Amino acid sequence: MSLRASCIVMLLVMAAPASAVLNMREGLWETTLVADGRIQSRSVKCYTRDDIAEMERVLHGRSWRGDGACRYSGFTQSGDDVSYTMTCRLGDEEQISAVSASYHGDSATGTVRAGGAAVTATSRRIGACSQSSFVR
């Protein structure tokens, strides 16, 4: 999966303002990315409570994760729905995307829109796990 797709998966499944409680259970999650009506990728990842807390810190600029290719701003939340702007450096280019996502405990959906294109992620919790899929 490309860096861009990996960022999208991670952000859609785990993004939420730190001041609010994300309606997402920790565990093993399966995520499917769809663009132009076609499945682009599927992945299964273990999200621990620490992963979720770290992502919230990253999105609010209180921590740094990965290669720092993306910045996040303009967070809003209404109930289980969040939205924000994601600005990513992809090589020599910068891409600004509008992100929206909804969380429902054991499922989540989200969309990243940029340059007239949209990628939709559909995620569902498929079980328990204890070993994070992410390197810190």
LINHU-V306797 format. One record per backbone hydrogen bond with DSSP energy under -1.0 kcal/mol. CO is the residue of the C=O (numbers start at 1). NH is the residue of the N-H. E is the energy in kcal/mol with one decimal. If there is no record, write none. Layout:
BEGIN
((CO/NH/E) (CO/NH/E))
END
This chain:
BEGIN
((2/6/-2.7) (3/7/-2.5) (4/8/-2.3) (5/9/-2.6) (6/10/-2.5) (7/11/-2.7) (8/12/-2.7) (9/13/-2.0) (10/14/-1.8) (11/15/-2.1) (17/20/-1.5) (22/24/-2.1) (23/105/-3.3) (27/47/-2.8) (28/126/-3.4) (29/45/-2.6) (30/124/-2.1) (31/43/-2.2) (32/122/-2.1) (33/40/-3.3) (33/41/-1.2) (34/120/-2.9) (35/38/-2.1) (38/35/-2.4) (41/33/-2.7) (43/31/-2.9) (45/29/-3.2) (46/133/-2.0) (47/27/-2.4) (48/52/-2.0) (49/53/-2.4) (50/54/-2.6) (51/55/-2.4) (52/56/-2.0) (53/57/-1.9) (54/58/-2.6) (55/59/-2.8) (56/60/-1.1) (57/62/-2.7) (58/61/-1.9) (65/68/-1.1) (69/89/-3.2) (71/87/-2.6) (73/85/-3.2) (76/83/-2.0) (78/81/-2.1) (80/103/-1.7) (81/78/-2.5) (82/101/-2.5) (83/76/-2.2) (84/99/-2.9) (85/73/-2.1) (86/97/-3.1) (87/71/-2.5) (88/95/-3.1) (90/93/-1.7) (93/90/-2.8) (95/88/-2.8) (97/86/-2.7) (98/113/-2.7) (99/84/-2.0) (100/111/-2.8) (101/82/-2.7) (102/109/-2.1) (104/106/-2.1) (105/25/-2.6) (106/125/-2.8) (107/104/-3.1) (108/123/-3.3) (109/102/-2.8) (110/121/-2.8) (111/100/-2.2) (112/119/-2.3) (113/98/-2.6) (114/117/-2.3) (117/114/-2.4) (119/112/-2.7) (120/34/-2.8) (121/110/-2.1) (122/32/-2.4) (123/108/-2.3) (124/30/-2.7) (127/28/-2.7))
END
